[in-house]
Amino acid sequence: MISSPYEKYKQSSVQTSTPGQLIIMLYDGAIRFVRAGLDGISSNDIAKANINLVKAQSIISELMSTLNYSYDISKNLYALYEYMNYLLIQTNIKKKIESGEEVLGYLQELRETWIAVNKLTAGMSLSTEQ
């Protein structure tokens, strides 16, 4: 049972979102967790780094599982996600911020791309409804 208003809002938000919006939410979460993991490394809080980097890896794995392989780009995205997971593992093992920052850059760029695609497809659906 969901008790807090914030949890109710989150559940409602996920249930009423479009697939594109859900992908953006996944990127938002991955970005947040990578940043928190890098913050953990910077502050020498190894537990915080590990927990958050593993959460980011889980989200990237979820993004991998949502790919539709009827599109050629899916194979390229899969390879990029696989590389990002590798970099996060290296970040977590070696506690080197650089590889985590590389992942952060990829995630931010992909998020911006999805935002643009969402806007484009929303505009297309509005023009076809008229």
ABEGO torsion letter per residue (X at the ends): XBABAAAAAAAAAAAABBAAAAAAAAAAAAAAAAAAAAAAAAAGBAAAAAAAAAAAAAAAAAAAAABBAABAAAAAAAAAAAAAAAAAAAAAAAGBAAAAAAAAAAAAAAAAAAAAAAAAAAAAAAAAAX
